[in-house]
Amino acid sequence: MESISLLLNEALSPYQVSLTPSGAKGECRVTLRNASGSIIVERVFNQAQLADKRQLTDVVDGLHRDVLIAEGRLEPCVIAALRNLARDKVMVAAN
């Protein structure tokens, strides 16, 4: 868990990342704080998502997106475009 915390702190710098156990099924709460200590993003993930390299990359990407939204640096139309792009990739991969 400590190595995951170090990776997340490095990937999500300058935000301070803390991991705390959350839930009976081994979930983990990830909290991102800004320099003044205010919570910017707080999410709960399954331990498997944090242990698997591919899923951890998705977690970091999602947290980056959530920070941009929380700070008002990502507009709703961009979010919709990203969702459509991801859906199109899935449809192409399925064919």
Summary of the structure (lengths in Angstrom):
residues: 95
radius of gyration: 14.7
end to end distance: 38.1
largest distance: 48.3
contacts: 229
relative contact order: 0.12
helix: 55%
strand: 20%
